[in-house]
Amino acid sequence: MSSQYSIVHLKVRAEAEFGQVVHVSGSSFTMGNFSTAEAVPLVTSPEEYPVWRTFKPLVVPRGIPQAYKYAIFEGGHFKRWEALEIPRVICVDDFHVELSDVLDEPAEADDAHAPLTPSAMAKREAINRIRRTLSQTVELTEDAASLDARKLLETSTKEHSPPPGSHLYLVCFHLPVTIAKDAGGAWTAEWNESLIAKTDHSISSDMLTFWVGTVSASDLSEADKQEIRALLEPMRCHPIFMPREMIEGHYHGYCKKVMWPLFHNVEMLDSCGADWNYKADGRAWDPASVWDVGGKEHWWGTYCQVNRIFRDVVVEVCKLEEGDVLWVHDYHLMLLPSLLSAHEERVHRHRKCSIIFFLHIPFPTSQIFRALYCGEDLLKGMLSADVIGFHAFDHARHFLNACKRILGLSYFNKSGGLIGIELETRTVTVLISHVGIEGSLLTKAMATARVQEETAALRHKHKGKLLIAGLDISQRLSGIALKLLAFERLLTEYECYRDRVVMVQRSLLTGSRAEDEEATTAEVRELVARVNAKFGPVIDYQELRSNRLPREDRIALWLASDVLVIAAIREGLNLHPLEFTFVKQGEEHPPGVVLASEFSACSSLLNGALRINPFDIKRVVVSLDHAIRLELQERLSRRDRDLPYISERPSSLWTRQVLQDLWAAKAETPELLKRDTGGVRVQYQPVWQTSYNHLRETEVEGAYSKATRRFIFTDFGGTLMEKEKVDLYIKRSFTQTTGKRPSPSVMESLRLLSADPKNEVFIISGLQLLPLEEVFGHLDRIGLAAANGLYLSMPQESDADKESLSTTPRSVPPGSHPEDASGLPQQHKGKKRSWSLLDYGVKWAEVKDIALPILERYTARTNGSSVRLRDPGIAWSYYSTDPEWGLMQAKSVIAELEEALAAHDVKVVHLKGMVEIVPKRLNKGVVLRYAIQSKEGPSPDFIMCMGDDASDEYMFTSLYSYLSETAETELARSHKAYDAAAAAAADGSEPVQGLSQRRPSQQAEEEITKYVFTCSVGKHRSHASFYVHNVEEVRKLLEGLAALSS
């Protein structure tokens, strides 16, 4: 494909009706790529009608067949394509061509009688090949860009209050209380570390709240039960006393031996042969007991029976009324929502109360979930709730897939960052919201003498050592063995740490999975003994028979430690990393480092943690070494990425937010649940692309050598250096480009290119001013544009260039100069060079007042996302989120922001992993045109523009617009000069031989840019004419061009 281009003027005879406008769209991106949203409007006048023409010439690649078609728009909306079976096809060889067509009538082949030269034959064959392809592949597809979002449901940010007189019933298998007999034989009760019962600003202060669940004590007499009921009544707890055999079948049987491993993505087959089925003393396991389906059916029967008992207690005790909320917690009670719904509908013909179901463990993939022969019943049980909650999108995604694959249910995005599942008569809301911690309780505990004494004691015990903390339940899926193996390898490969580092590991023996616990504990003891025998007392190991380490003991462990390692193989809710991050603040408590397993829910929440794959021992060792050596500044930086979210999202706020989502969902009317896409249009979407080819270095180098004035524009991240793909789920880096630099060879190539007096080199990036200047500021002959062009620093090779920052260029592109803004560019002084900020007159305070509540709502529901406050501007980053969930949320937040900010002079742009609010007239294309037109001298004869991001597309389209305008200007000037010369020759005032023998188009061609390379990095839908596969090809290209300049 040639880098040269042609300009095309189109005319079409079309007797359109009043109010109709003719458009054209074609296979070239400058012609709209057959998208109705990007079709090019034609113009007419009373004198010209019914002939319509292009207002500006179209820029198309020279010598490449181009397909196009006319369309009729009415009232600004697409109405129809012209009535042709296949689009028109042309192949332009000249610099300038004018074409005339008639709407709905195919064009006659203008080369039918042309001499069959080799070039003519090749051209005709190319056109015929495209026509054959068109006849086979033309199809109608939905045009996403034409979706009409004007009727998008308005999302209210107002607080929903609980209905007057309503009650909240929290139902969980274990009541969050500890009961025991005192020395005198009387029963006592106290709250556990409940997420709701013992929090500041608890929902229970606004809404009468009750608890329903079992108590841990067993073998109770009736007198004991009555005493416990009376003891718990002031605490608004309704105890359920479950027989021991029922606990064995339900909790220790079906929940812990079937559901627990399976929900943690351990397949049924793997679970049957797992090590926890072997006795720790070496006795063989009993295959019959493991594979016995009858035993599992008995457990399932008990599971159903326990759920029915809970239903009966709730119905009897709670007396559910209109407006009441029943919040069911976790996998032990997955059938309860459906059992309660069936009872209410049977008794009252409708359900009075609202039901929330929240799952605190992972949800398995649909393939693994299908191994449960009762899985469909469990899904239907959950779907009987009004709201279903998960801590991570990964868990919700598996649930949604299971609903789709097993039950054939579809789901859709709802306003406010929620998901809806369509049932026959109602919609279930699915939310993703990770529960937080109560910082105020931790702060109070930190000030206690017990915590301070235990912290000092642990530090004194391992004086002068760096402490690596671990706190896990002693079960195989906790990954304790993998953690110890990594620590052993660290000491083996890094001798310097043998006398400097101690691992403080605490293992909890809960008794909930006895066989697993027994096998894991024996394995861990053996590993601890082996490591300590080899390296001395480097592991401080203790076992505690408890469900959890008391809060004071946990805080002391966190405060004394420098690194926390979470090596879980599968894990749901774990608040330890959040607590560790929160307490490590202040001068007396320097920040620590969290190593979080990729398989834990918290890894998607914490942006500052080092993410590890526990199975990759080698990389875990590298991460441990990195964590130990981290400088204080980076520790602070990593902590500060997460501390605001952890501090500002306590569990009490989480509780209220879930209830707010429930009440908001109940307030929605069925017809407003889904977004209105009433403006759906259809478009031609050809499956071929004729003007998008791989860039050949030899072609670029040949054009570069011939050129005398060159402009090179390039993006930074993803073009000059690699950045992790936003679609990658596990990201081990935390920024896309910040703090990183291109390779030395790229930097040297840029230096050589910018040193060539024939070249003008510009780097136009979405990065902010200071990070971009930090990398390229020393290359003062390179122009820099930060924040997609909001900040601009021209090449500093001369005083004239410096003055160009504040003076009007000879030909100012629209939107790139202060006359389109509210005042002169504001001068900014960077660390290494001067910058100017173009002021577009946006009232940022008003914009932020509107946008921040929306963005904060989405941040709370999208783990790993964050709000970025610019100066000026505002952005929402979902780069570190689950890519599927992040993209879904981005689409939703864009729609809300666009509607909310419609009255302001801003636009919402969607970049890779980022949604940004910027001035409406700001884009990278503005900078490109400003750079070209502000420089004195002839038009450049070589322009190369490269980028990988959606923001770079503006550079490509702006360049095409520039080429069209300059070509039209030069054509008009050449025609005028030619006509003047012809007139002078005719009247004898000038000699005939003074009249140029060249056509005006030939004269114009000599004055405009001859070689243009628009290039995307990565082959994807783009306005570029060329592509390279990766950053490595960009490096080779720059090195080749630099060699020609050196």
N, C-alpha and C positions, 0 to 999 in steps of 0.2 A: 504494500500500500504506500502511496506517495504521501509525503508530508505537505505537499502543496494543496491548495484549496481553490475552489471556484465560488463565484457569487452568482446567485440566480434570482432574477426578477420573474415572478409569476403573475400572470393575468388569467382570469377565468370569466367567461360570460355566464352569469347566473341571475335569473329573474326571481330574486328572493322576495318574499312577502314583506309587508311593513313590519318592522320590529325584528326581522331576521338578519343575521350577520354570517357571512361566509368565512370559514376557517380552513386551514390546511394543516395536515400532519403527515409525517413520513417516517421512513426507517432511520434517518439521521436524527441524532438527538437535538440538533439545531432546528429540526422540523417537528420536534415534539414526540418522536418515537411512537407514533400512532396512539398517543394518550390524549383523550379528550380534555384532560386537565391542562395539558401543555400545548394544545393546538395553537397555531399562530393565526391571529385574526387578520383578515384582509380589510382593505378600505376602499371606499368609492366616493363619488361626489355626484351632484345633480348632472353635471356635464358628462361624466364618465359612465354613469349607470346605463345598462346593467353590467358593465365591466367592473370587476373587482381586482385589486392588485395588492401585492405585498407593500407594506409601508416602508420597510427597509429590506435590502436584499438578503437572501438566505445564504448562509455559508455552508458549503457541502464539500466533502473530500473529492479531489479531482480524479477522474478516471475510474470511479467506483460506482456501479449501478445503484441508484437510489429509487425506492418505491415511495409513493405518496398518494394521498387521497384528500378530496375536499369534504367538508362537513358543514351542516347547517346548524347554527345555534339560534335559540329564540329566548329572549328575556335573560340572556346570560347563561343559559343552560343548553347542554347538548340536546339536539333534536333527532338528527339522523346523519348517516354517512351518505355520500352520493351513491346512486344506484349503479354500481359497477361490480361485476363478479370478482374481479381482482383489481388491486390498486394499479395506478399508472407507474411506469418505470422509465427512468432516464439515466443516461450516463454522460456526464459533462466532461469534455476534454479542454475546453477553453477557459480563460480566466473569467469571462463574463458572458452570461447567456440570458436571453429573455424568452420565456415560453408562454404560449397562449393556449388555453383549453376552453372547453365548453362543459358546464356542469352536467353530470349524468351521461355524458357521451365519451366513449373511449377515444383516445388520441390516435391519429394515423401515424404509422411508422414513418418518420421523416428520412430514414436511411434506406427505404425499400429499394430505391433505384440508384443508390450510391455505388461507386466502383468498389469491387470486393478486394480491397487491399488487405494485407495481413492484419493491420491494426483495426480496420473496419470489421473484418470477420471476427476478430477477437472480441471487439466491443459488442457486436450483434449476438455472439454466443453467450457472452456474460449476461446480457439483458434477457435472452431467452431462458437461460438457466434460472435466473431469479423468477421469471414469470412462471416457469414450471413448478418451482418451489412454492410460490404463492398459491397456485391453484390447488396444491396438496395440503398446505398448512394453515391457510387463513382460518381463523376461528374467532368467535366472539367470547371474550372473557370479561369478568367484572373489573372495572377500573377503580382500584382502591383510592386513587387520588380524587375521584369524583364523588366520593361518599359525602352525603349532605349531613353535616353534623350540627346544623343550626338548631335542631330540635333536641339537642343533648339535654338530658335531665339535669336541672340545676341542683347542685349539691349544697345543702344547707349546713353551715358550720355552727349553728346554734346548739346549745346544750339541750338534751332531752331529759326531762325530769321524770322520775318514777311516778306512775299513776297514783293518785291519792289512796292511802289505805292499803297499798300493795305490800307484799312480803317477798323476801328472797330466801329460798330454801337451797342450801348447799348440801349436795348428796355425794358422799364418797365412801369407799368401802371401809376405811379406817377413820374414825373420828380423830381430829387433830388434838387429842387430849391424852394425858398420861394419868392412869388411875392406879393407885396402890394403897395398901394398908399401912397406917402409921404404927408406931410402937404400941399404941393402946388398942390396936385392932380395928380402928375406924378407917373407913375408906376416905381417900383424898383424891382430888383431881386438879390438874393444872394444864394450861394450854401448851401444846407443842409450838414449834416455830411455824405457825400457820401463816399462809400468804394473805389471809383475809382477816382472821380473828384478831391478830395482834399487830396491827399496823397503824401508823399515824394516818389520819384522814380516811379511815376505813369507810367503806360503803355502809357498814352497819350503823354508822352515826346518822345516816340519812334514810335508811330503809331497814325496817325490822327484819333481822336476819336470823335464820335458824339453821342448825346442822342436823344431818341424819347420817348415821353410819354405825359400824360395829365398834366394840371396845376390845382391847387386847386381852383382857382377863378371860379365863375359861374355868369350867367346872364350878360355876357359881350356883349357890342356892337361891331359892326365890327371895329370901330375905336380903341376900346380897344384891340381887337385881333391883329390888325396890329401893334399897339404900342408894345404889348408884344412880337410878333414875332421879331420885330426889336431889342428889348431889349435883347432877348435870343440868337440872331444870333451870336454875338461875343463869347458867351459861348458854341457855337456849339450845341445848344439845339433846337430841332424841336417840338414845342408844338402841342398837339392835343386838340381841344376844344370840349368837349363832352356835349350834351344836358343833363339837369338835370334829365329828365325822364329815360334817358339811364343809367346814373350813378346809379339811384335808382334800376333799374332792374338788371344791371350787378354787380356793386360793393356791394351795400347794400343788394341786393336781392340774386342772385345766389352765388356770392363769399362768402359773410359773413354769410348768413343764411343756405346755403346748403353745399358748399365746406369746409368752415372753420371748422365747427364742425365735419364733416365727415372725413376730412383729419387729424384731431386731434383724430381720433378713437372714436368719439361719434357716435354710430349707429343711423341711420335715425329714428328708433322708439324712442330711448332715446331722440333724439333731439326734436322730436315733443312734448314730455311731459316734457321738461326741465323747470326749474324754470324761465328761462329768457323769457318764453312765458307768464308768469303772470305779470300783472302790479304791480309796486311797491306800488301803493296806495290800493291794495287789490282787484281791479276789476278782474273778471274772464277773462280768456283768451278765445279767439274765436276758437273753434275746427275747424270750417269750413276753416278759413284762414290758419291754420297750416297744415291740411291734404289735402287741395285743390291741387290736382295734376296739375290742369290747371294753377294755379298760378306759380308753379315751372316750368312748360313747357314754360310759358311766360318768366320767368327769363332766362331759358336756351336759348330761342330764342334771347334774348337780349345779352346774353353772346357771342353767336356765331356772332351776328351782330357787337359787339364791336371788336372782334378779326378780323373780315373782314375789319373794318375801319382801324385798325392798319396795316393790310396787305397793304391796298391801299396807306396809307401814306408812309410806308416804300418803296414801289415800286416807288412811285412818287418822293419822296425826296432823297432817298439814292442812287438811280441809281446803284444798286449792280453790281459789276464786278468780274472777276476772282481774287481770292485771298482775297476778302473782308470777314470779319467775322461779323456775326449777333449774338449778345449775348442776348437772351431773358430771362428775369428774372421773376420767380415766377408764382403762380397758376392762376393769373388773365388772363394770355395769353397762356394757354396750347395748344390752337388750332393753334396759329400763325405759328409754324414751318411747320405744314402740309399745311396750306393755302399758305405760301410762296413757299414751294416746288412745290405744284401743279401749281402755277402761273408760276414759272420759267420753269418748264418742259413743260408747255403748250406753252410758248412763245419761249423759247430757246432750247427746247428738252432735256435740262439737267440743273441742278442747278449750277449756277456760284459760289455762295458764300458758305461759311461754316457756319453752325448754331450750336450754343451752347444753351442748355436750362438748367437753374439752378433753382432747387426748394429750397426755403428757409424755408419751413414749413415741418412738418413730412408728410410721405406718409402712408396711412392707410393699415391695413392688407387687403389681397385680399378678405376676406369674407366681410368685411365692404365696401370695394370699389365696390363690386358687387351690392350694394344697389343703386348705381348710374346707372340709365337706359342708360345714355349717357357715362358711364365709358369707353367703348371701343373706343369711338371717342377721349376721352381725352388721352388714352394710345397711340393711333396712332398719335395724334398730337405731343406728346413728342418724339415718336420714329422717327419722321421725322427729328429730329436734328442729327448731327454727334456725338455730345458729350452731355451726360446728367449728371448733377452734383447734388450731395447731400452733406449735412453737416455731416451725420452720416451713418454708415453702416446699422443700424436698419431701416432707411428710405429707403435706396437703396434695402435692402433685401425684404421689402414689395413690392416695385415696381417690382423687378425681379420675385417674386412669382406671382404678378398680371399678368405680361406679360406671364408667363408660364401657369397659370391656365385659364386666359381669352382668350389669343391670341395663346396659344400653342407654344410659342417661347422658345428656349433654350439659355442658356448663358454659358460662359466658362471664365477661367482665361486668361488674356493677360499678356505679359511681362511688367514689370515695376509696378506691383501692380494694374492694371486696370482690368475691366471686359468687356467682349464683348457680345453683343446680336446678334444672327444670324437672319438676315432677308433674303429674297429671293435673293437679288442682292447686298447686302452690309452688313456691320457690324457696329453697333452702339456702341460707347465706353461709359461705365458708370464709373464715378470716384467718389470717396468719399474724400472730402477735406474740412475741417472746416475753414471758413474764420477767419483771425486774426484781431488784432487791430493795430492801428497806434500809436506805443509807442512814437514816436517823437512828435506827436501832443499833447498827454497827458502830456508829460514832459514839453512842452512849456506852457500848460495851468496851470500846477501845480505851475509854477513860477509867475503867475499873481497875482496882489494884490487882485482881486476879489475872487479868490479861497482861498487865505490865510485868507482873512477876513471872508469869510463864514465858513471856517473850524473852525477858532477860535471862531466865534459866536455860532456855534452849540455845540462846546465843552464847552463853557462858560455857555450856556443855561442848559446843563446837566452836570455840573461840578462834577467831582468825580464819575461819573457813567460809566458803560460799555455799549456801544451802539450797538444794534443789528439793522442792516440796512435792509430795504426792499424797492424795487422799482419795481412796477408791473403795468401792464394795468389792469384797474378795470373790469375784466371779470371773469366769474366763473372758467374757466380753468387755471387761474393764481394761484389759490390755496391760495388767501389771507386769506379767512375765516379759512382754515385749519391751516395756520401759526398762526393766532391770537388765535385759540383754543389751539394750542400747547403752546403758550406763556402764556396763562391763566393757563394752567395746571402746567407749570413750576413754576409759582409764588405760586400756591396753594400747591404744594408738596415740594417746596424748599423755605421755608420762608426766608432763608438767602439772597435771591436775590431780595426781594421786595424793598429794599432801595438801591440796587447796580446796577440794570439793567434797561435800558430804550430801548424800541423798537421805532425806527424812521422809520415810514412807509409812503411812498409817493405813491399815486395812480393816474394813468394817465387816464383821461377821454377823449378818442380819438374820440368818436362819431361814430366809424365804426360799432359797434353792439349795437345800442341804447337800445333795450329791455334788453339784457344781462347786459349791463353796468348799467342800471337803477336798476335792481334787485340786482346785486352784490354790488353796492355802498350802497344801503339801508341796506343790510345785514352786510356789513363791518362797517358802521356807528353804527349800533346797537351793534355789538360785541365790538367795541372800547369803546363805552359809558359804556357798562357793565363792562369791565375790569377796566377802569379808576375809575368807581364808587366803585368797590370792593377794589382796591389796591392803588388808588391815581393816579396822572398823570404819569403813567408808559408807555403810548403809545403816542408818538409825531406823530400825524396823520395829513396829508395834502392831499388835492385833487388838481390836476392841469389839466386844460382843454388844453391838448396838446398831440401830438403824442409821444413826448419824452421830457425828462428833459434835458435842455441845458448841454453841455459838462462840463462847469465850475461848474454848480450846482451839477452834478453827482460826479465830482472829489472831491468836498468839502464834499459831503456825504460819499464817500468812505474813505477819509482821516480821517474824524472825527470818523468813526465807527470801531468797533473791530471784528464784525462778520457780514457776509452777508448771508441771508437765501433766497434760491430759492425754493419755495414749489409748483412749477407748477404741475398741474395734467397732462397736455399735453403741450409740448412746442417744437418749432423748434429752430430757431436761437436766441440766447441771449448772447450778448457779455459782459454783466455786470460783471459776475464772472471773466472774463479775465482782464477787466479794474481794478477791485478791487484788484486782485492779483498783477497786474503790478505796481500800484501806491504805494502799501504798501511795499516800500523798502527804505533802508537808515536808519540811526540812528534816524532821526526825525520822521520817519513813520514806526513804528514796524509792523511786518507782522500780518495780520488778519487770520481769518478762514472762509472758504466758506462751507455752508451746501447746497448741490445741490440735487435737486429732482432726483430720479432714472428715471423719465420720461422726463427729459430735455436732449437735445443733448449735452450740456456742461459736463454732468456727465461722459460721456464716454471719454471726452477729458482731463479732469483734474484728475491727479493722486493724488493730495494732498487734494482734497476736501473730506469732510465727506458726504457720500451718504445717503440720507434719503428717506423713503417712506412716503409722506405727509399724507396718510390715516392711517398710524400706529402712532397715536398721542403719544402713550407711548414711542416708540423708538425715535421719534423726540425729545421728552423732554429729554431723556437720551443723545442724540447727542448734544442738546443745552447745557446741563450741562457739557458734555465733552469738548465742544468748549470753554466754559467760563473758565474752569479750566486748559486748555492746558498751559504747560510751554512754555516759549519763545523759547527754543531750538527746541521743536517739531513743533511750529508754523513756525520757520525758515525752518525746514526740509521739512514740507509740502509745503511751498511756493516755495522752491528751486526745488521741483520735477517738477513744472510747469513753473517757470519763464524763463528758457532757451528757451523753445518752444514758449512761448508767446512773448518773446522779439525778437526772431529770425525769426518769421513767421508773418510779418505784412501783412495787406490786400493787399498791392501792390505786394508782393511776391506771395500771393495767386492768384491774377489776372494773373500774368505772368505764374504761374504754370499751371493754367487751359488752357491758350492759348498754352503753350508748349505741353500739352497733346493732344490738338486738332491737332497741326501741326505734332506731332509725329504719331498720328493715320492716318492722311492723307498721310503721307509718306510711310506707310506700304502697301505692295502689298497684295492682297486678299489671295494668297496662303501661306503667312507667318503670317497671323493673329493668327492662332491657332498653338499650339505647336505640333511638330511632335512626335508621339508616335509609330513610325514605328517598333520598336522592341518589340511589344506586344507579349508575349508568353502565353501559357496556362499551367496549372499545375494541379496536383491532389490536391484537397483541401478536405480531409475527414471531415465530419461534426462531427466525434466523437473525443474524446481525451482520451487515455487510461492511460497516465502517468502524470496526473495533478489532484491532489486530495486535499481535505481539510486537513490541517495539524492537527493531533491529539496531544494534549498536552501530553497525557500519553505515546505515542510512543517516543516523543522527550525526555521526562523525563527519560524513561527507558534506552534509549541509552546514555543519559548524565550521568546517574549513573554508567554505566558500563565502561565508558571511563576514561582514565588516562591522556590524553593530548587533550585539546579542543581548537578550534579556533571559535570565534563568530564574524561575520562581519555583520554590519547593516548600512543602510542608515539613514539619519536624518529626514528631512521633509517628511511627508507622511508615515513614518515608526514608528519612536519613538514619533511623535506628529502629530496631524492633521494639514493639510493645505488645504485651500480652493481649490476646484476643478477648474482646468483651464477652464472647460466647463461651469462653473457657470457664468451666464450673469452679475448679480449684485454682485459685490464683495465689501464687507464692510470693508475688511482689504486691506492693500496696499502692503504687502510683503507676500511671501509664508512662510518663517520661520524666517527671520531676526528679532532679538529682542525678539523672543518668546523662551520659554523653555518647555521641556517635563514636564509631571506631576511629583510631588515629588516622587511618588511611582516608576516611571520609573527611575528617577535619582538614587534613593536608590538601585534599582535592579542592575543597571549598576555598581554602586560602589561595591556591594557585589560580583558580578560576576568577576569584574576585580581584586578583592582582593584575589580570590581563586588562589593559585599557579599553579593549573592545567590548568588555563584558560588564553587565550590571547584574549582580546577584542579590536576590531577596529571599529571606526565609520568613514565611507567613505562618504563624502557629496559633493554636488555640490556647497555648500556655500563657500564664500571666507574665507580667513584665519582668520581675526579678528573676524567676527561674530561667527564662529565656536568655536574659542578659548574662546570667551566670555562666551559661554554656558558650554563647557566641559573642559576648560583649567585646572580647579582645580582638575579634576580626572586624576592625573598624571600616573596612571597605565593603562590608556586606550590609545591606539594608535589613532591618528587623521589624516585624510587625507582631505584636503580642495581642492576646485576647481576640483573635480573629480579625484584627485590624483596628481595635479600639485605641491601641497605643502604637505609635509609629516612630521609628528611628531610622532616618535615611543614612545611606553610606556617608562616612565621615572623611572622605579623601580630600575634600577641598572646602574652602569657606563658602563657596556658592552652594554646595550641597547642604551645609548647615543652615544657610538662610532659607533654603527651600522648604524648611519645616514650617515657616511662618509667613511665607509669601505665596501669592496666588500663582499657580502654574499657568502656562500659556493656554491650555485647553483643559478646563476643569471637568472631570467626569461627574455625573449626577450623584449626589449623595456622598461625595468624598471630600467635600470642602465646607468650610464654615457657613457659606451662604445657605446651605441646606440645614445647618444646625443653628444653635441659638447664639453663638458668639465665636470669637477667634479660638484656635486651638490652645488649650491650656498646656503650658510647658511643665514637664516633669523632669527632674534630674535623677537618673539612675546612679548606680554605683560606678559604672564605667562609661556611660554615654548619655546624651540628652535624648529625651523622648517628647512627643506631643500627644496629648489626649484630645480627640475630637469630641466636642460637646454637641450632642444631638437634641438637647433640650428636654430630656426625659425627666419627669418628676419621680425620682427613684424612691423617695420616702413613701409616696402614695402607692407606687407599684409594690413595694415590699410589704406594706400593710395588707394588701390584698393577697399577695402570693405566698407569704410566709405561712399563714395558717393552713393553706392547702398543702404546701410542701412538707410541713411538719407532720400533718396527718398521714401522708404517704410514707414519710420516714419511719413513723411509729409502726407502720404495717409492712415495711419492706426491710427485712434484716440486711444489714450491711450498707444501706443507703445513707446518704448524708446531705445536708444543705450546705452549699458553699456560698458565702457572702463575698461578692466581688466589690471592687472600688473603681467604678460603679458596677452595678449589675448583681445578679443572683442566679445561682445554678443549683440543680439537684443531681447528685451523682449516684448512679446505681451500678457503677463499674464493679464493685466488690460483692454484689448480690448474686443470688442464683440467677443465671442469665435468662432463663425462661420467665421466671417471676418478675425479674427486673424489667424486661422488655414489655411484659403485659402491663405493669404498673406505669411504665413510661408513657405508653400510648394513652392510658387513662388520664394521667396527670396533664399531659399535653392538651387533651380536649378540655379539661376543666380550666386550665390556665388561659387558653385562648379565648374562651368565653368570658372568663372573669376579667381579663385585661383588654377586652375589645375596645374600650374607650381610650386606651393609652397608646402612645406612639412607640410601642414595643412589639416584638414578635417572639414566639417560642420556637427555638430551634432544637432539633433532635440530633445529637452527635453520638459517637460511639461511647456508650456507657454514661451519657450525660444529657440532661435536659437543661437548656440555658435560656434565660430571658435577656434579650439584648435589644438595643435600639433597632427600630424597624428597618432603617436604611443601612444598617451595618452588616457587612459580610466581607469575606476575603477578596471578592471581586472588586470591591471599591478600592482596596489598597493596590491591587494589580494595575488598574487603570490609572490611578493617581501616580504610581511609580513610573509608568511608561510616559504619560503625558506631561509630567512635571520636569522631565529631563529635556534639555535643549538638544537640537541636532535632528538629523533626518530620521524617518521612521525606521525602526529596527527591521533587519531582514532575517532575523532568527529569534524565535521565542519558544522556549521550552517551559512547560508548567507541569509539575508532578505533585500528586497527593493521594492519600488513601481514604480520607474521611468524607462524610457527607458535606462538611463545611468547605471542602476543597472543590466541590462541584461548582460553587459560585465563581471560583477562579476560571474554570473552564468556560462557563457560559458568558462571563464578563469578557473574556478574551475573544470569543466568537462575536459578541456585540461590537467590541472595539474594531475587529477586522472588518465587519460589515459597514460600520460607519466610515472608517478611513477609506475603504475601497470606494464607497459611494462618493465621498468627497473628492477623491482623486479622479474618479471617472468624470464627474461634473467639471472639474478643472481642466481635464484633458480635452473633453468635448468643447469647452468654451475656447480653449487655446486653438484647437484644430479648426473650429468654425471661424474664428477671427483670422487665422492664417489663410483659410480658403477664401474668405471674403476679400481680404487684401490682395490675394493673387488674382481674383476675378476682376477687380477694378484697376489692376495694373500698378497699384502702389507698392506691391512687393513682388519680387520675381517668383515665378512658378516653382523653380527648383528649391525655393526656401520652404515650400510646403512639405511637411514631413510625410513620408510614404507609409509610415506606420499608422495603424488604426488607433483611435483614442484609447481603446481598451488595452492595447499593447503598451502605450505610453504609461497608462495608469498602473499596469502590472509592474513596471520597473520601479515605481515609487513606493510601493507598499511592501509589507512583510511577505517574504517569499516562502519561508520555511517555518511551519508551526507544528509543534509536538505537544499535544495535551495527553498526559499519561497517568493512568491510575495504577496504584501499587496494589496488586491483587486483581484477579479477574472477577469483576462483579458489575452490576448494573451501574453505568456511569455515563456522563456526558463526554468523557474523554474519547479521543480517537484511537489511542493506543493503550496498552497495558504492559506492565512487567509483573512477574510472578511474586517477587518478594524484595526485601530491602537489599539482599545480596546483589541482585541485578542492578539496583540503583547505584550501589557502591562501584560496581564494575563500570557502569556507564559514566559516572563522574570521574573515575580514574582515567578512563580513555579520553574524555574531553580535556581533563587537566593536562594530560600528556601532550595534547596538541597545543596548549597554551604555554607550556613551560619551555 
